[in-house]
Amino acid sequence: MRLATLVLPALLLTGACSVKENMDSMHEKTIQMADTTEELQQSTAETKDVLAWVSIVQKQGGGYEIRSKAFERLQAAETLNLKLKEAKSYYYAFDFQIANYTEISGVDLIELRNELTGLAVAELGKALPEVMPSGTRWKLDATKSGNKNESLMALSATLHELNVLQGPQAEAAGLRPISMFDLLAEGLLKKNSVNSGHLSADMLTEADKSVLREEQIFTHLLQLRMRTLPVIALGRVSNIQDGLLQKFGMLFFTWKPRFDDLNAEQINYAATIIEEALKTRELLTRLDVDSKIDSKVERILKKMKTADMREKLDDVIDAEKISALDRFDVAIDKLLAE
């Protein structure tokens, strides 16, 4: 009995100590769990930011792959129309065109945009020599066939293209949609201010710096654009693609555009192309660079007559088509103005 008397209190004491230790352990774990919960709550926003950055990195990788394949298809395409399609896809896939800036918090969005546009311009500057003629003299001929020349024409003509995704995503973050044409224009227009010392290098964006590093290449691209866009518009409203005989006749005799076969949207599209040419000429003029269109194309456009078509439209009261024709005529008149 004495042994039982001694053992029982010891067991009770041991049990009591164990219970206390368990309670203390549970208390500590509860505190740890509370701390962990608080840490998790605090890191939720950071986790979202990390995921947003991962999304951007993934888009960069995907965008680069899309651009690379589009550029390969551009060079392989056998017609200017197919090259225009691939050039558009190429510009659409630049990271500044597809970035979703609203997914990220705690980041200077303007700085991020500047980084992405700078990378885009730098990449374009490195890609263009692949489709430019060798040597130091670059010919400006938008009527000459040839794979490299037509590839370069396509890249020049689509500089203004905006990915439909960019607008909503940029505007939601307080940023304006911007095209490669805008980036080249902004950079080149700062050249004189930099040279004169009125604008220091640290005031330039990364895109500006990339543009000025390849000033001659980008200036040539814009001059070729000025000559290419009227050619594309001409192809939209005429049968010039039918062959040499048709082109010869349009050079020396008055001709009528095929507006009978076109709807208002198609005529408006041709007018839009000419309006883009006018914007390009305005930029080149400000840069004090030759902004002439191809002499043969100019001669053909001056031989174009639209009066008969206008009379037909007046007879049938086709308001939409008349409006489109008016827009086209105004654009052509401005293009041909001395």
Phi, psi and omega in degrees: 000320181298323179297317179296322180297324181283321184288318184302310178300324181296318179295318178298320180294316178297317179298317180298319179296320180296316178300316180298317179298319179297318180295318178298318180297317180297321179297315179298318180295323178297318178297317180298319179296320178297316178298317180297318179299316179297318179296320179297318179296319181292330184270355182301313180297319180296321179297318178299319179297318179299315179297323178295318178295320176301320179298318179296316180298318178297318179296323179298314179297314179295319180297319180296318179296318178297316180297317181299315180291321179296321180293322177295316179293326177302313182290330182276338183299144186259352179232156180296322180299317178292324178294322177298319179298314182288326177296321177297316178298323179299311180291325180301330189269004176292146189300324180292342179277335187243355182294137175259093186291338184285349181279351188244136175241157178072021181233140176287103186293326178295318178296319178298315178300316180300320179295314182293319179291324178298317178296321182295312181296319179299318180295317179298318180300327178280332183280325186302319179302339178295334182242015178257147179296150180286162180095178185267343181261117180255118181280142178256089182225106181267006178250359182267131177279173184133137188301309183295315182298317181289327176296317179292321176302316181296318179293327179287320185288338185253013181303331186275356188295134178245128174296134182298339179283335187293316185307299182300321183287321180287314183295325178296335179261009179080019180250148179271144174299143183219143180251170176296325176300316179300317182295317179294318180298312183298320180291313183294326181289348179267355185302309183297322180294324177290314182297326182276351180089001180284343180228120181277160183299327182285355177264358179272146173281168177298324178295317178303314181298317180295322178296311184292334177293332180239043186306313185294318180296314182289327177294317177299319180299319180290323177294320177293324176301317180300328181270335184280317186302316177298327178296317179295316179297320179298319178296334180285330187249003182224181176251031184298334180287356182290341177142181186298321182298317179297315179298319180299314180297322181289337179286327190245347183229154176296148181216158181250133175294156185274049182294339176300328183269354185251147175266177184299321181296319180294322178291320177298322179296318177298321178294321178300319179297317179294321179296325175294324176296321179296321176297320180294318179297320178300317179296312181298323177297317177296331179275357181060045181238147179307129184233027182286151171271168181300135185297323179291320179294319178300317181296319179294317181295326179290338178273354183284136179235130181242002185299316181299320180295322181295321179295320178297318181292323177298324181293322182264358179054056177267087188298317183295317181290323177297316178299317179295319179295319177301315180298317180296314181298317180298315181297316179297317179301319179293321181296322183272353180296141180288000000 
